[in-house]
Amino acid sequence: MLRRLYEWTMAKAGHPHAEWWLALFAFMEASFFPIPPHPLLGLMCLAEPRKAVRFAAIATVASVLGGLLGYAIGYGLYDTVGTQLLAALGLAESFPKAACYLREYGAEIIMIKGATPIPFKLLTITAGFIAMPLVPFILASIVSRSISFMIVGVLFRLFGAPIKRFIDKYLGLVTVGFVVLVVGGFVAATMLGGGGTSETKAICEQATPAASATA
């Protein structure tokens, strides 16, 4: 079954409208959709390695635009939409810590954490909630999303055929690895403070929903 699903997805990734699907997934994932666009990006790069960097650029632009939607949700719709959305995604407990660290470090957190498996939507919604300045938010998002997607694009552009052969042979292991990566991202989101001073970390690790509502 896994093999059939893989082959079916590969066929869709080579569809004439695959780029639009990639852009849609990247846009939605940055604000409210739980599934990351990286699997589709990887499969599209496998199907057409010469277009890998182009696909990565499409994902980057769409994700930054989707991040603006996440920002808008946090800025103007947090009480009505944002709280329910974060709860549905299992990110409600991580939100106070994210707000604390974003207030303390701003764009630095977006650039560093946005390039990791930590859900980007958590950062975009939180940035809007704390009214992070828009220009630094956009620039930091471009950096973090470029790193996240361009690594995939460049690797597939340089090593497309060998990577495809490896996945064809070890599909089960690749699937398990991807699941571990995604789960690891959500675990990392619960431990958002990976850096900073011990005092800041102590404060943010103790952050509560009530505390996050105050600037």
trRosetta pair geometry for C-beta under 8 A, 3 or more apart (Angstrom, degrees):
i j d omega theta_ij theta_ji phi_ij phi_ji
1 4 5.8 -55 -150 35 33 109
1 5 6.3 32 153 -18 66 106
2 5 5.7 -55 -148 37 31 111
2 6 6.3 35 152 -22 64 107
2 171 6.4 154 133 127 115 124
2 172 6.8 76 112 -89 161 74
2 175 6.6 -67 -159 -48 132 164
3 6 5.6 -54 -149 35 30 114
3 7 6.4 26 156 -15 65 107
3 171 6.6 119 -93 72 70 164
4 7 5.9 -57 -147 39 31 108
4 8 6.2 32 154 -20 66 107
5 8 5.7 -54 -145 37 30 112
5 9 6.2 29 156 -17 65 107
6 9 5.9 -57 -148 37 27 108
6 10 6.3 31 152 -22 63 107
6 171 5.8 -54 -74 -148 165 139
7 10 5.5 -50 -146 34 32 116
7 11 6.6 36 153 -21 63 102
8 11 5.7 -53 -155 32 32 112
8 12 6.6 28 149 -14 65 105
9 12 5.6 -55 -149 39 36 110
9 13 6.2 42 151 -27 67 104
9 39 7.7 -37 174 148 148 110
9 40 7.7 -119 -175 -103 108 67
9 43 5.6 -86 135 -131 102 166
10 13 5.5 -51 -147 31 31 115
10 14 6.8 19 156 -9 61 105
10 43 5.6 -134 -100 -165 57 112
10 46 6.9 -66 -127 92 100 125
10 47 6.3 153 -169 -73 78 106
11 14 6.2 -66 -157 41 30 103
11 15 7.3 58 141 -52 60 86
12 15 5.2 -19 -162 -19 45 121
12 18 6.7 134 147 -101 61 101
12 21 7.6 -39 158 62 104 171
13 18 5.4 77 -167 -140 35 142
13 40 6.3 -179 -105 -159 99 67
13 43 3.9 -141 -74 122 161 106
13 44 4.4 -142 -175 -74 103 62
13 46 7.3 42 112 56 153 94
13 47 5.0 171 109 -15 106 139
14 18 6.4 -1 -74 -37 1 150
14 44 7.4 162 -70 -125 48 63
14 47 4.1 -153 -74 -170 96 149
14 48 7.0 128 -116 -28 85 101
15 18 4.6 133 60 -52 78 89
15 21 7.5 54 67 2 124 136
17 20 4.8 -37 -178 33 85 118
17 21 6.4 89 126 -21 83 95
18 21 5.5 -56 -152 38 39 113
18 22 6.2 43 150 -23 70 103
18 40 7.7 -173 -172 179 95 105
18 44 5.5 160 148 -108 134 118
18 47 7.9 -5 117 60 179 151
19 22 5.5 -50 -148 34 33 115
19 23 6.4 35 153 -19 65 104
19 44 7.8 118 -80 -152 58 151
19 55 7.0 -127 -111 -112 84 76
19 58 5.7 -100 -162 -149 94 171
20 23 5.7 -51 -148 36 33 111
20 24 6.3 35 152 -21 64 105
21 24 5.6 -53 -147 35 32 112
21 25 6.3 30 157 -16 66 105
21 40 6.7 -125 121 -171 105 148
22 25 6.0 -56 -147 38 29 107
22 26 6.2 25 157 -16 64 110
22 37 6.1 97 -158 -171 67 125
22 40 5.5 -169 -102 123 79 122
22 41 6.1 100 -142 -81 118 72
22 44 6.3 -31 -72 -21 136 159
22 55 6.3 -73 176 -159 171 91
22 58 5.8 67 103 109 122 125
22 59 5.8 -74 161 -76 107 88
22 62 7.4 152 123 26 71 156
23 26 5.8 -59 -145 40 28 110
23 27 6.1 31 156 -22 65 109
23 58 5.4 -82 -75 167 92 103
23 59 7.3 -135 -93 -90 48 43
23 61 7.7 -23 -127 81 100 94
23 62 4.0 -179 -154 -82 69 148
24 27 5.8 -56 -147 35 28 112
24 28 6.3 19 160 -12 65 110
24 62 7.4 -70 -38 -168 17 144
25 28 6.1 -60 -143 41 28 105
25 29 5.9 28 161 -23 65 112
25 33 6.9 -127 -153 105 58 157
25 35 7.0 -60 -155 97 108 99
25 36 8.0 71 157 154 108 27
25 37 4.0 134 115 -99 111 100
25 40 5.8 100 46 31 163 150
26 29 6.0 -54 -140 35 26 111
26 30 6.7 28 160 -24 59 107
26 37 4.3 -40 -72 -11 70 163
26 41 7.9 70 -69 -59 113 117
26 58 7.4 152 18 126 154 73
26 59 4.3 180 -88 -149 150 68
26 60 7.7 -55 -177 -28 149 15
26 62 3.9 93 86 93 117 116
26 63 4.3 -79 171 -59 100 82
26 66 6.4 -170 128 -1 62 140
26 149 7.8 19 -123 -87 133 141
27 30 6.4 -66 -163 27 26 109
27 31 7.4 -16 157 11 59 112
27 62 4.4 -81 -54 174 84 95
27 63 6.8 -128 -79 -83 36 34
27 65 5.8 -29 -119 86 97 101
27 66 3.7 165 -162 -67 47 113
27 69 7.4 62 176 11 87 137
28 31 6.5 -89 -159 50 34 90
28 32 6.2 -66 -173 61 74 79
28 33 3.5 53 133 -17 104 134
28 66 6.2 -96 -27 -132 15 137
29 33 4.6 -65 -79 72 50 103
29 34 7.8 -58 -124 78 77 6
29 35 6.6 -91 -96 83 109 49
29 36 5.5 97 -153 -119 150 43
29 37 5.5 -138 2 -24 148 90
29 63 6.9 -34 72 -116 99 93
29 66 6.7 60 56 130 54 161
29 120 7.0 64 131 50 88 114
29 121 6.8 -122 160 -45 49 110
30 62 7.9 175 -4 127 131 67
30 63 4.6 140 -59 -161 131 67
30 64 7.4 -135 -135 -55 167 11
30 65 7.7 121 60 73 151 48
30 66 3.2 120 52 102 118 111
30 67 4.4 -78 168 -59 129 65
30 69 7.2 105 94 50 98 97
30 70 5.7 -119 136 -17 74 129
30 120 5.3 -45 -126 106 66 124
30 121 6.0 149 170 -79 25 74
30 124 5.8 74 165 -25 82 158
30 145 7.9 -10 -99 -95 127 131
31 66 4.9 -132 -14 172 103 85
31 67 6.8 -168 -63 -96 85 23
31 69 4.2 -27 -90 92 160 104
31 70 3.6 -149 -113 -60 74 84
31 73 6.3 126 -168 -2 103 134
31 121 5.5 131 -132 -123 7 100
31 124 6.1 -79 -96 96 63 145
31 125 7.3 115 -148 -60 61 91
32 69 7.8 -71 -11 119 101 118
32 70 7.2 -176 -38 -92 69 86
32 73 7.4 124 -63 -53 106 166
32 85 5.6 -76 -126 -151 96 129
32 89 7.9 -141 -157 -56 51 131
32 121 6.3 148 -61 -140 25 143
33 121 7.8 174 43 -62 49 144
34 89 5.8 -178 -93 -124 98 91
35 39 8.0 -55 173 27 102 120
36 39 7.1 110 88 -1 84 83
36 182 6.9 -154 7 -108 123 105
37 40 5.4 -60 -168 48 68 110
37 41 5.5 73 135 -28 87 105
37 59 5.6 -177 107 -136 140 116
37 63 7.4 -132 25 -73 137 109
38 41 5.3 -55 -140 39 33 115
38 42 6.0 36 161 -22 67 105
38 148 7.8 -94 -82 162 113 99
38 149 7.7 -144 -98 -105 79 70
38 152 6.4 -167 -145 -75 89 156
39 42 5.7 -56 -148 36 29 111
39 43 6.4 25 157 -16 64 107
39 178 6.7 64 -84 -160 104 151
40 43 5.8 -56 -146 39 31 109
40 44 6.2 32 156 -18 66 107
41 44 5.9 -58 -148 38 28 110
41 45 6.3 27 154 -18 64 108
41 55 5.8 151 -147 143 79 116
41 56 6.7 80 -165 -90 126 62
41 59 5.4 -3 -94 -61 130 154
41 149 6.4 -113 -151 -142 163 93
41 152 5.5 64 123 120 123 150
41 153 7.5 -70 173 -65 115 79
42 45 5.7 -57 -149 37 30 111
42 46 6.4 34 151 -22 64 103
42 152 5.9 -94 -81 -164 78 124
42 156 6.9 177 -140 -69 59 139
43 46 5.4 -48 -149 32 35 115
43 47 6.5 34 152 -19 65 103
44 47 5.6 -52 -148 35 34 111
44 48 6.6 -30 169 38 67 92
44 51 7.6 -73 150 93 97 110
44 52 8.0 148 108 -109 82 59
44 55 5.0 167 109 -131 128 154
45 48 7.1 -86 -139 69 25 57
45 49 6.0 53 173 -108 70 53
45 51 7.6 -143 -114 82 56 70
45 52 4.0 58 -135 -116 103 95
45 55 5.8 -142 -69 58 81 147
45 56 7.8 38 -78 -46 124 92
45 152 6.5 -166 -17 150 159 92
45 153 6.4 -154 -100 -116 134 51
45 156 3.4 39 156 131 131 166
45 157 7.4 -81 -157 -49 111 61
45 160 6.5 -137 153 -115 84 101
46 49 7.1 11 -128 -65 19 82
46 156 6.6 -93 -61 -145 51 125
46 160 6.6 160 -121 -162 41 88
46 163 6.9 -120 -101 102 91 104
46 164 4.8 129 -152 -95 100 101
46 167 7.0 -60 -110 44 146 150
48 51 4.4 12 122 28 117 111
48 52 7.4 -172 103 -51 67 64
48 55 7.9 133 76 -37 102 129
49 52 5.3 -11 -161 -36 48 117
49 156 5.4 -145 -128 152 82 84
49 157 5.8 144 173 -115 82 36
49 160 2.7 -39 -103 -83 142 166
49 161 7.0 -68 -27 -36 158 65
49 164 8.0 -99 -57 -32 117 123
50 157 7.1 79 -120 -134 25 82
50 160 7.9 -63 -35 -17 49 163
51 54 4.6 -54 -169 45 76 121
51 55 5.7 82 130 -28 89 97
52 55 5.8 -55 -150 35 30 110
52 56 6.4 29 153 -18 65 106
52 152 7.5 -141 -176 126 104 70
52 153 4.4 151 146 -159 84 66
52 154 7.2 174 119 -58 122 16
52 155 7.9 -127 166 65 149 50
52 156 4.1 -178 -125 88 144 106
52 157 4.0 -146 57 -60 129 81
52 160 6.6 -149 -48 -80 137 116
53 56 5.5 -52 -147 37 34 114
53 57 6.4 39 152 -23 65 103
53 150 7.2 30 -134 -137 76 79
53 153 4.6 110 -98 157 41 125
53 154 6.5 53 -88 -76 93 60
53 157 5.4 14 -34 -60 91 147
54 57 5.7 -54 -151 33 31 112
54 58 6.6 33 151 -20 64 103
54 153 7.8 170 32 -148 34 131
55 58 5.7 -51 -151 33 34 113
55 59 6.5 32 152 -17 65 105
55 153 6.1 178 69 -107 83 106
56 59 5.7 -54 -149 38 33 112
56 60 6.3 37 151 -24 65 106
56 149 4.3 154 -159 143 83 96
56 150 4.9 116 154 -94 141 46
56 152 6.0 168 -99 73 113 89
56 153 2.8 -78 -27 -42 139 139
56 154 7.4 -22 -9 -24 168 65
57 60 5.5 -52 -147 33 32 115
57 61 6.4 29 158 -16 66 104
57 149 7.8 173 -55 116 21 129
57 150 7.8 51 -67 -88 61 90
57 153 7.4 66 -23 -95 65 170
58 61 6.2 -57 -148 37 28 105
58 62 6.2 21 158 -12 64 113
59 62 6.0 -61 -143 43 27 107
59 63 5.9 28 159 -22 65 112
59 145 7.6 -157 124 174 80 105
59 149 4.4 -180 90 -132 122 148
60 63 5.9 -59 -146 36 24 110
60 64 6.5 23 157 -18 62 106
60 142 7.2 62 171 -147 108 61
60 145 4.7 136 -141 128 73 107
60 146 5.2 48 -134 -87 140 59
60 148 8.0 151 -99 63 84 88
60 149 4.9 -145 -62 52 85 142
60 150 6.9 20 -62 -44 135 89
61 64 6.0 -57 -151 34 29 109
61 65 6.5 26 153 -14 64 107
62 65 5.7 -57 -150 40 33 111
62 66 6.2 34 151 -19 66 107
63 66 5.4 -53 -145 39 33 113
63 67 6.3 44 150 -28 63 101
63 120 7.0 12 -175 110 114 166
63 141 7.6 -162 120 172 89 103
63 145 4.5 174 91 -139 131 139
63 148 7.9 -89 109 72 172 131
63 149 7.2 178 4 -36 144 136
64 67 5.3 -47 -151 27 33 119
64 68 7.1 40 148 -22 60 95
64 138 6.8 69 -173 -153 112 73
64 141 4.8 127 -125 126 84 118
64 142 5.6 24 -100 -81 142 66
64 145 5.6 -137 -57 31 84 157
65 68 5.7 -45 -161 24 38 113
65 69 7.3 39 143 -15 62 96
66 69 5.4 -47 -158 30 45 113
66 70 6.6 47 144 -17 68 100
66 124 7.7 -52 121 -116 71 176
67 70 5.3 -48 -150 36 40 115
67 71 6.3 47 148 -23 66 101
67 120 6.7 -72 -94 152 103 115
67 123 8.0 -21 -140 93 109 95
67 124 4.3 -145 -152 -107 73 133
67 137 7.7 -170 141 156 119 100
67 138 8.0 151 95 -111 123 56
67 141 4.8 179 94 -143 168 147
67 145 7.5 -124 -31 -50 138 136
68 71 5.3 -45 -147 33 36 118
68 72 6.4 40 151 -21 64 101
68 124 7.8 -81 -36 -160 15 122
68 138 7.4 20 -78 -96 101 95
69 72 5.5 -51 -149 34 34 113
69 73 6.5 38 150 -22 64 101
69 124 7.8 34 72 149 57 140
70 73 5.6 -50 -150 32 34 113
70 74 6.5 28 154 -13 65 105
70 120 7.8 -176 0 126 171 81
70 121 5.3 -154 -115 -142 140 67
70 123 8.0 56 128 82 144 57
70 124 2.9 61 98 115 135 125
70 125 4.8 -85 -180 -56 92 66
70 127 7.8 64 114 45 100 101
70 128 6.6 -170 127 -10 60 129
71 74 5.9 -61 -152 41 30 108
71 75 5.9 25 154 -20 67 114
71 124 5.3 -85 -49 -179 67 83
71 125 7.4 -141 -82 -94 27 27
71 127 5.6 -45 -111 90 90 103
71 128 3.7 147 -169 -68 49 108
71 132 7.9 -96 -135 53 110 100
71 134 7.4 100 167 -120 154 84
71 137 6.4 95 -103 152 141 151
72 75 5.6 -57 -137 40 29 110
72 76 6.0 -24 -179 26 67 107
72 77 7.1 34 135 11 72 107
72 128 6.1 -106 -21 -129 12 150
73 76 7.4 -81 -131 55 14 71
73 77 4.9 -60 -148 63 55 110
73 78 6.9 103 145 -76 64 57
73 81 5.4 -98 -152 99 100 123
73 82 5.2 141 149 -78 94 90
73 85 6.9 -9 169 24 145 159
73 124 8.0 60 44 120 105 97
73 125 5.5 -43 87 -118 109 92
73 128 6.3 114 63 69 53 157
74 77 7.7 -12 -24 57 12 68
74 78 5.3 39 -150 -78 43 106
74 82 5.5 100 -98 -109 51 142
74 124 7.0 -177 -9 128 130 57
74 125 3.9 146 -63 -174 111 52
74 126 6.0 -122 -129 -41 151 9
74 127 6.4 110 73 63 157 50
74 128 2.8 129 70 71 102 103
74 129 3.8 -85 -180 -37 102 75
74 130 7.8 -22 152 7 126 58
75 78 7.4 141 28 -31 10 102
75 128 3.7 -92 -35 -179 80 97
75 129 6.8 -128 -73 -69 38 29
75 131 6.4 94 -122 -91 94 68
76 128 7.6 -67 1 167 62 122
77 80 5.3 -71 -166 58 76 98
77 81 4.0 10 146 29 117 116
77 82 5.9 139 105 -26 71 90
78 81 7.3 -68 -103 61 13 70
78 82 3.5 -34 -134 36 53 146
78 83 6.5 77 164 -35 66 79
78 125 7.3 126 -106 179 92 96
78 128 7.4 178 -60 104 107 102
78 129 5.0 83 -87 -105 149 100
79 82 7.1 28 -10 43 22 102
79 83 6.4 12 -146 -11 28 121
80 83 7.7 128 46 27 6 98
80 84 7.7 -30 150 4 38 115
81 84 6.3 -75 -158 45 30 104
81 85 5.8 27 156 -23 71 117
82 85 5.6 -61 -143 37 27 112
82 86 6.2 22 164 -14 66 107
82 125 5.5 149 -138 -169 107 121
82 129 6.7 136 -177 -76 166 114
83 86 6.2 -57 -146 38 26 106
83 87 6.3 26 155 -18 62 110
83 92 7.2 51 -161 -117 65 109
84 87 5.7 -57 -147 38 30 113
84 88 6.2 31 155 -21 66 107
85 88 5.8 -55 -148 35 28 110
85 89 6.4 15 157 -8 64 111
85 125 7.1 -166 91 -106 129 155
86 89 5.8 -64 -144 46 30 104
86 91 4.6 -95 -160 79 81 93
86 92 4.6 118 124 -79 103 65
86 95 5.5 25 -170 -60 157 130
86 122 7.3 90 -123 -113 101 76
86 125 6.7 -162 -67 104 107 158
87 90 7.7 39 -179 -70 30 26
87 91 7.9 -97 -59 51 19 61
87 92 4.6 28 -87 -51 63 131
89 119 7.0 143 162 -177 133 171
89 121 7.0 -111 -148 90 173 136
89 122 7.9 -153 110 -69 139 88
90 186 6.7 21 101 -158 125 129
91 94 5.0 -60 -164 45 70 114
91 95 6.3 93 137 -50 83 86
91 119 6.3 -92 -88 58 139 145
91 121 7.6 -178 1 93 170 99
91 122 5.0 -140 -167 -96 144 110
91 186 7.9 -111 -83 -139 84 88
91 189 6.3 -59 -125 151 93 145
92 95 5.7 -36 -158 -1 35 120
92 209 7.8 -7 171 -86 91 121
93 96 7.7 -47 -176 21 38 97
93 190 6.6 16 100 -121 112 92
94 97 5.8 -65 -165 45 53 110
94 98 5.8 55 143 -27 82 109
94 122 6.0 -23 105 -149 126 143
94 189 4.5 -10 -125 150 163 94
94 190 5.5 -99 -83 -92 103 47
94 192 6.0 119 -163 -43 98 119
95 98 5.5 -58 -144 36 32 113
95 99 6.3 32 159 -21 67 104
95 122 7.0 -137 -90 -155 65 93
95 125 7.8 -54 -121 100 107 115
95 126 6.2 -177 -148 -89 74 108
95 209 7.1 41 84 -104 114 80
95 212 6.3 88 128 180 88 174
96 99 5.7 -54 -149 35 32 112
96 100 6.4 33 154 -21 65 105
96 207 3.8 -176 145 127 104 105
96 208 5.5 -120 -136 133 165 5
96 209 5.5 -105 -64 -71 119 40
96 211 6.1 72 -157 66 119 95
96 212 4.0 -130 -121 -43 71 127
97 100 5.6 -54 -150 34 33 113
97 101 6.3 24 157 -12 67 107
97 192 4.5 149 125 36 121 128
97 193 6.4 -110 -174 -29 114 95
97 204 5.3 84 -145 163 71 93
97 205 6.7 29 -114 -102 114 36
97 207 5.2 163 -79 50 49 126
98 101 6.1 -60 -146 41 29 104
98 102 6.0 26 158 -18 66 111
98 109 8.0 147 -156 156 68 144
98 122 5.5 -146 -89 154 162 102
98 123 6.5 -139 -162 -94 125 54
98 126 4.2 -107 124 -91 119 169
98 189 7.9 -13 -64 -164 116 85
98 192 5.6 -144 -77 -125 66 168
99 102 5.9 -58 -142 39 27 109
99 103 6.3 28 158 -20 63 107
99 126 5.2 -138 -74 -159 67 108
99 129 6.4 -63 -104 93 112 125
99 130 5.5 152 -148 -58 86 121
99 207 6.9 -179 65 172 95 150
99 212 4.0 97 58 -146 154 104
100 103 6.0 -59 -154 34 26 110
100 104 6.4 17 154 -14 63 112
100 203 6.6 -171 -170 117 134 90
100 204 3.7 168 113 -122 137 88
100 207 4.3 -134 -39 -68 137 150
100 211 7.4 18 -76 120 109 116
100 212 6.8 -85 -44 -98 78 84
101 104 5.6 -61 -146 41 33 109
101 105 5.8 -20 173 24 72 111
101 109 5.1 124 135 -103 105 150
101 192 5.8 -140 -1 129 150 119
101 193 5.8 -167 -81 -90 128 81
101 196 7.1 -133 -130 -36 94 152
101 200 7.8 94 -109 157 68 111
101 204 5.3 64 -57 -142 78 155
102 105 6.9 -75 -123 58 22 75
102 106 6.4 69 -175 -97 59 29
102 109 5.4 -115 -93 60 61 148
102 110 7.6 62 -121 -47 98 85
102 123 7.3 149 -82 -147 126 75
102 126 5.6 158 -8 129 153 114
102 127 5.9 -143 -159 -90 149 66
102 130 5.6 159 101 35 121 153
102 132 6.2 -78 166 -71 116 130
103 106 7.7 16 -155 -62 12 66
103 130 5.6 -132 -72 -159 88 149
103 215 7.3 170 -123 -158 132 59
104 196 6.7 44 122 -129 140 142
104 200 5.4 115 -160 -153 159 127
104 204 7.0 -83 -5 -64 143 127
105 108 4.4 -84 166 62 105 114
105 109 4.7 110 88 -35 117 98
105 196 6.6 -107 -56 -86 130 115
106 109 6.8 154 79 17 19 95
106 110 7.6 -43 147 -1 49 103
106 132 6.3 147 -138 -143 79 112
106 133 7.8 10 -150 31 123 96
106 136 6.2 -6 165 134 117 147
106 140 7.9 -168 142 -50 75 157
107 110 5.3 -54 -152 37 46 115
107 111 6.1 42 153 -19 75 105
107 132 7.9 143 -62 179 66 127
107 136 4.2 -106 -63 171 127 107
107 137 6.9 -133 -97 -79 86 36
107 139 6.8 -1 -143 79 138 97
107 140 3.8 -161 -157 -64 89 136
108 111 5.9 -58 -149 38 30 108
108 112 6.1 13 161 -6 67 113
108 140 7.7 -88 -39 -125 16 132
109 112 6.1 -63 -138 46 28 100
109 113 5.3 -2 176 9 70 120
109 123 7.1 -171 127 -131 99 117
110 113 6.8 -59 -117 53 15 90
110 114 5.0 18 177 -25 56 128
110 123 5.7 136 -112 171 72 135
110 127 6.8 36 -81 -79 121 139
110 136 8.0 141 31 141 143 84
110 137 6.5 162 -75 -138 167 57
110 140 3.6 78 89 134 127 131
110 141 6.0 -59 170 -64 127 60
110 143 7.9 97 114 59 94 104
110 144 5.8 -125 148 -20 70 143
111 114 6.2 -40 -112 36 11 111
111 115 6.9 3 168 -12 48 112
111 140 4.7 -100 -52 -154 83 89
111 143 4.8 -9 -123 95 99 130
111 144 5.0 -156 -132 -61 36 96
112 115 6.6 -77 -166 34 22 102
112 116 7.3 11 147 -17 60 112
112 144 7.6 -56 14 -102 15 111
112 194 7.8 -143 138 64 128 122
112 195 7.4 -35 140 13 166 137
113 116 5.5 -60 -154 31 44 114
113 118 5.0 -35 -178 56 95 145
113 123 6.1 159 99 -77 118 137
113 144 7.5 -10 74 -133 47 143
113 192 7.0 13 -120 -157 148 86
113 194 7.7 155 -87 19 95 120
114 118 7.7 -76 -87 73 26 102
114 120 5.5 61 -140 -119 80 95
114 123 5.8 -103 -80 60 90 166
114 140 7.0 128 9 145 147 90
114 141 6.5 -141 -155 -121 165 52
114 143 7.7 99 75 86 129 77
114 144 2.8 43 94 161 119 158
114 145 6.6 -54 153 -48 118 63
114 147 8.0 110 102 49 86 113
114 148 7.1 -97 140 -34 73 128
115 143 7.7 -63 -54 127 118 76
115 144 4.5 -130 -47 -151 79 74
115 145 7.9 -129 -87 -53 70 21
115 147 4.1 -8 -124 87 127 132
115 148 5.1 -154 -135 -56 59 85
116 185 6.9 162 136 -121 81 88
116 188 6.5 -104 139 126 130 158
117 181 5.6 -165 -96 169 146 78
117 182 6.6 -155 -166 -111 125 29
117 184 5.6 67 74 91 154 89
117 185 2.7 -115 138 -82 99 105
117 186 7.9 -66 134 -18 105 49
117 188 6.3 110 75 30 93 137
118 122 6.7 -84 160 50 94 130
118 123 7.3 81 120 -36 113 111
118 185 5.4 -163 -70 -166 24 83
118 188 5.1 -102 -75 101 89 112
118 189 4.8 134 -141 -78 87 80
118 192 7.1 90 -134 -116 145 80
119 122 4.6 91 85 -9 98 104
119 123 7.8 179 103 -2 61 81
119 185 6.3 112 -43 144 62 115
119 186 6.8 38 -30 -92 108 70
119 189 5.8 6 18 -81 92 145
120 123 5.7 -57 -162 38 47 110
120 124 6.2 41 147 -19 77 107
120 144 7.5 155 -118 122 112 128
120 145 7.4 56 -126 -84 153 92
121 124 5.6 -54 -140 38 36 109
121 125 6.0 31 164 -15 70 107
122 125 6.5 -59 -145 40 23 104
122 126 6.1 18 158 -14 60 117
122 189 5.8 132 -6 -144 170 125
123 126 5.8 -62 -143 43 27 109
123 127 6.0 32 159 -26 65 107
124 127 5.7 -51 -146 31 28 113
124 128 6.8 26 156 -14 61 104
124 141 7.5 57 -94 -104 99 127
125 128 6.0 -58 -156 37 32 109
125 129 6.4 35 149 -24 65 108
126 129 5.4 -53 -147 33 35 116
126 130 6.5 16 162 -4 69 105
127 130 6.5 -65 -147 45 27 95
127 132 4.2 -57 -165 24 83 135
127 137 5.2 126 168 -125 142 126
128 131 7.3 24 -176 -80 36 39
128 132 7.4 -63 -64 27 25 90
129 212 7.7 16 131 156 137 106
130 215 6.9 129 -152 -114 79 81
131 215 7.8 -25 39 -104 112 124
132 136 6.9 -102 160 79 100 107
132 137 5.0 114 108 -68 116 116
133 136 5.0 62 84 22 104 106
133 137 6.6 -178 91 -15 51 93
134 137 5.5 -63 -150 38 32 116
134 138 6.2 29 158 -20 70 105
135 138 5.9 -53 -146 34 30 108
135 139 6.3 25 158 -13 65 108
136 139 5.8 -58 -142 42 32 109
136 140 5.9 30 161 -18 68 110
137 140 6.0 -59 -144 40 24 108
137 141 6.2 27 155 -22 62 110
138 141 5.6 -56 -148 35 29 113
138 142 6.5 33 154 -22 64 102
139 142 5.7 -50 -151 30 32 113
139 143 6.7 31 152 -17 63 104
140 143 5.7 -54 -152 35 35 112
140 144 6.2 25 156 -13 68 109
141 144 6.0 -58 -141 42 30 104
141 145 5.8 20 165 -10 68 114
142 145 6.3 -61 -137 44 22 102
142 146 5.9 27 161 -24 61 113
143 146 5.9 -60 -148 34 22 112
143 147 6.6 21 157 -18 61 106
144 147 5.9 -54 -153 33 31 111
144 148 6.4 28 153 -19 65 109
145 148 5.5 -54 -144 38 35 114
145 149 6.0 10 166 1 70 111
146 149 6.6 -69 -139 49 23 91
146 150 5.1 11 174 -11 66 125
147 150 6.4 -53 -115 43 16 102
147 151 6.3 25 171 -28 55 107
148 151 6.8 -69 -171 21 15 108
148 152 7.7 3 146 -7 53 106
149 152 5.8 -57 -162 36 42 111
149 153 6.2 37 147 -18 74 109
150 153 5.2 -53 -140 41 40 114
150 154 5.8 37 162 -18 73 106
151 154 6.3 -56 -141 39 24 104
151 155 6.2 22 160 -16 60 112
152 155 6.1 -64 -149 38 24 108
152 156 6.3 13 161 -10 64 112
153 156 6.2 -66 -148 42 25 103
153 157 6.1 26 156 -23 65 110
154 157 5.5 -53 -143 35 31 113
154 158 6.2 18 161 -10 66 109
155 158 6.1 -64 -146 43 26 101
155 159 5.9 -37 177 39 66 106
155 163 7.0 92 142 -66 97 151
156 159 6.9 -78 -119 65 22 66
156 160 4.9 57 178 -93 67 80
156 163 6.2 -91 -112 52 68 155
157 160 6.5 14 -112 -44 12 107
159 162 5.0 -54 -178 52 91 110
159 163 5.2 95 119 -29 94 103
160 163 6.0 -69 -148 38 22 109
160 164 6.2 20 160 -20 64 110
161 164 5.7 -56 -147 34 29 112
161 165 6.5 28 157 -18 64 104
162 165 5.7 -55 -149 36 33 111
162 166 6.4 36 153 -21 66 104
163 166 5.6 -54 -151 34 33 113
163 167 6.4 29 154 -16 66 105
164 167 5.9 -55 -147 38 31 108
164 168 6.2 36 153 -22 65 107
165 168 5.6 -52 -146 35 31 115
165 169 6.3 21 157 -12 64 110
166 169 6.0 -66 -151 42 27 104
166 170 5.9 -30 171 32 68 109
166 174 7.7 119 126 -66 90 124
167 170 6.8 -77 -124 63 23 71
167 171 5.9 59 172 -92 65 67
167 174 5.2 18 -126 -41 79 167
168 171 6.8 -5 -145 -52 16 99
170 173 4.3 -29 168 38 105 118
170 174 5.9 115 110 -25 84 92
171 174 5.7 -59 -148 38 32 112
171 175 6.2 34 156 -22 67 106
172 175 5.8 -55 -150 33 30 112
172 176 6.5 27 154 -16 64 105
173 176 5.7 -54 -148 37 33 111
173 177 6.2 36 152 -21 65 107
174 177 5.6 -55 -149 36 31 114
174 178 6.4 31 154 -20 65 104
175 178 5.9 -54 -150 33 30 109
175 179 6.5 30 153 -18 64 105
176 179 5.8 -55 -150 36 32 111
176 180 6.4 33 152 -19 65 106
177 180 5.7 -55 -150 36 31 112
177 181 6.4 34 152 -22 65 105
178 181 5.5 -52 -150 33 34 115
178 182 6.5 31 154 -17 67 103
179 182 5.9 -55 -149 37 32 108
179 183 6.2 27 156 -13 66 109
180 183 5.9 -57 -143 42 29 108
180 184 5.9 35 155 -25 64 110
181 184 5.6 -56 -147 35 26 115
181 185 6.7 34 152 -26 61 100
182 185 5.6 -50 -157 24 33 115
182 186 7.1 24 151 -11 64 101
183 186 5.9 -57 -156 37 37 106
183 187 6.3 37 148 -18 68 106
184 187 5.5 -55 -146 39 35 113
184 188 6.1 39 154 -22 68 105
185 188 5.6 -52 -147 35 30 112
185 189 6.6 38 150 -28 62 100
186 189 5.4 -42 -151 23 37 118
186 190 7.3 37 151 -18 60 97
187 190 6.0 -55 -163 30 38 109
187 191 7.1 3 149 10 67 106
188 191 5.9 -75 -151 56 39 90
188 192 7.4 87 148 -92 66 44
188 194 7.7 -6 -164 -58 100 122
189 192 6.1 12 -162 -75 40 88
191 194 7.1 76 127 -70 90 76
192 204 7.5 -98 81 146 107 126
193 196 6.1 -67 -161 36 99 125
193 200 7.6 -177 -144 119 131 87
193 201 4.7 146 151 -128 143 84
193 204 5.2 134 -69 90 136 130
193 205 6.0 -89 25 -63 143 87
196 200 4.3 -89 157 83 125 131
196 201 5.4 154 86 -53 107 86
196 204 7.7 50 82 12 158 140
197 200 4.6 92 58 9 84 101
197 201 6.8 -151 93 -5 43 88
198 201 5.6 -54 -144 40 32 113
198 202 6.2 37 155 -25 65 105
199 202 5.8 -54 -149 32 29 111
199 203 6.6 26 154 -17 63 105
200 203 5.8 -56 -150 36 32 109
200 204 6.1 20 158 -11 68 111
201 204 6.0 -61 -140 43 28 103
201 205 5.9 29 162 -23 66 111
202 205 6.0 -54 -140 34 24 110
202 206 6.7 11 159 -7 58 112
203 206 6.2 -76 -160 43 27 102
203 207 7.1 53 143 -57 63 86
204 207 5.3 -16 -158 -23 44 119
207 211 5.1 -134 -153 82 70 131
207 212 5.9 75 171 -60 115 91
208 211 4.7 95 50 7 74 102
208 212 7.1 -138 93 -9 38 88
209 212 5.7 -55 -146 32 32 112
209 213 7.0 36 156 -27 62 101
210 213 6.0 -55 -163 22 34 113
210 214 7.8 20 149 -11 61 103
211 214 6.2 -64 -164 33 42 104
